Amino acid sequence: MMRYSGFDKLITLTSFTNPSNGYVIDDNCVSGAEVFVCKERRASKGESISMIKNAVMCKHVWKVEKFSELGTEYCESEPFNAGERKWKIVLNAKGYGTGTGTHISLYLELGDPKTLPRISLFSELSDPKKLAGSKVFAEFSLRIVDQMHAKLECFKACNGFLVKDACIVEAEVTVHGTATIL
């Protein structure tokens, strides 16, 4: 079965953006595809991808009080909106997996966990076959704020992250698009 078709002619960026060549007109370009429909029905899979043209970064700040009293259970921030979806930050003060007892575990999770699996900075995504029909393409960062030095640090061992038994966690989320299984 042939997987790819067409030609592999590449155009340099200089040629592509040169107005006299006509590829880009008024900061727009149009591309097309020739599609052939087979009369034979075959089982196939596909996804519809919708990209967000002017993606906006959403910042959410969560103050975790009584940090020393947190056990091994996960605690969650209040839901916040980013890219027309609800998200929440999940924290385990005692760590998880190989970091149990020595690290803090932070995760970003959709407000409706049935939609997508939990994702973290260090874990792989679950098997796409187990997803409930959609995916979100998002860029995110999770930080613990250095309260004493007013700096944002990513998990750096330093004083200032735990002040008056509270830490401040910040999430920045930019949703670039969604994909729906057809």
SVG drawing of the C-alpha trace seen along z (x, -y; Angstrom):
<svg xmlns="http://www.w3.org/2000/svg" viewBox="-17 -43 36 45">
<polyline fill="none" stroke="black" stroke-width="0.4" points="0.0,0.0 1.4,-3.4 1.6,-5.7 2.9,-8.9 2.3,-10.4 3.3,-13.6 6.5,-15.4 9.3,-16.4 10.3,-19.8 11.3,-22.2 11.3,-25.9 13.8,-28.1 12.3,-30.5 13.8,-33.4 12.1,-32.3 8.8,-31.5 8.6,-35.0 9.8,-36.9 6.6,-38.8 7.6,-38.6 7.3,-34.8 3.6,-35.0 3.7,-32.4 2.8,-34.9 0.4,-37.7 -0.7,-40.2 0.9,-38.0 -1.2,-35.0 -0.5,-31.8 -2.9,-29.2 -2.1,-25.5 -4.1,-22.7 -4.3,-19.0 -5.6,-16.6 -7.7,-13.9 -8.7,-10.6 -11.6,-8.7 -11.5,-4.9 -14.8,-3.1 -13.5,-0.3 -14.3,-0.8 -11.3,-0.3 -11.2,-0.6 -9.1,-3.6 -8.5,-6.1 -8.1,-9.8 -8.1,-13.0 -9.5,-16.5 -7.0,-19.1 -8.2,-22.6 -5.4,-25.0 -6.0,-28.3 -4.8,-31.2 -4.1,-33.6 -3.4,-31.4 -3.4,-33.2 -1.2,-32.2 -3.2,-31.9 -1.4,-32.3 -2.8,-30.8 -1.3,-31.3 -2.2,-28.8 -1.2,-29.4 -0.8,-26.0 -1.4,-26.7 -0.4,-24.4 2.2,-22.6 3.8,-20.7 0.4,-19.1 0.0,-17.7 0.3,-13.9 0.8,-11.5 -2.5,-12.4 -2.7,-14.6 -4.2,-18.1 -5.7,-20.1 -6.0,-23.8 -9.3,-25.3 -10.1,-24.9 -9.0,-27.7 -9.7,-28.3 -7.2,-28.2 -8.0,-27.5 -11.7,-27.1 -11.0,-24.2 -10.9,-23.9 -7.5,-22.9 -6.2,-22.4 -2.8,-22.0 -2.2,-18.8 0.5,-18.6 1.8,-15.7 4.0,-17.2 5.6,-13.8 6.4,-13.0 5.5,-10.1 7.4,-7.1 11.2,-7.4 10.8,-10.8 8.7,-9.6 10.0,-11.2 12.6,-13.3 10.7,-15.5 7.5,-17.4 5.3,-16.1 3.4,-18.6 1.0,-17.9 -1.3,-19.7 -4.7,-18.1 -7.8,-18.9 -10.8,-19.8 -12.6,-16.8 -10.0,-14.0 -12.1,-11.7 -11.2,-13.9 -7.4,-13.4 -4.9,-11.5 -2.8,-13.3 0.3,-14.8 3.4,-15.9 6.8,-17.4 8.4,-14.0 5.9,-11.4 4.9,-10.0 1.3,-10.4 -1.0,-7.4 -1.9,-5.2 -3.8,-7.4 -6.3,-4.5 -7.5,-5.0 -8.4,-8.7 -12.0,-9.7 -12.0,-11.0 -10.0,-14.2 -6.6,-15.6 -5.3,-19.0 -2.1,-20.5 -0.9,-22.7 2.4,-24.2 2.7,-24.6 5.1,-25.3 4.8,-24.7 6.8,-26.7 7.2,-27.1 7.7,-30.8 10.7,-31.9 8.7,-34.2 11.8,-35.7 13.6,-36.7 10.6,-37.4 12.0,-35.1 10.4,-32.3 12.5,-29.2 11.9,-25.7 12.5,-23.3 15.8,-24.8 16.9,-23.9 16.9,-27.3 15.4,-29.2 12.2,-31.1 10.0,-28.5 8.3,-27.7 7.3,-30.8 5.0,-30.7 4.2,-27.0 2.9,-28.0 4.2,-27.7 3.0,-29.4 2.7,-27.3 2.3,-29.0 1.0,-27.5 1.3,-29.0 -0.8,-27.3 -1.1,-28.1 -3.5,-25.9 -2.4,-25.8 -5.1,-23.4 -7.3,-20.4 -7.6,-17.1 -10.8,-15.0 -10.7,-11.4 -12.9,-10.9"/>
</svg>
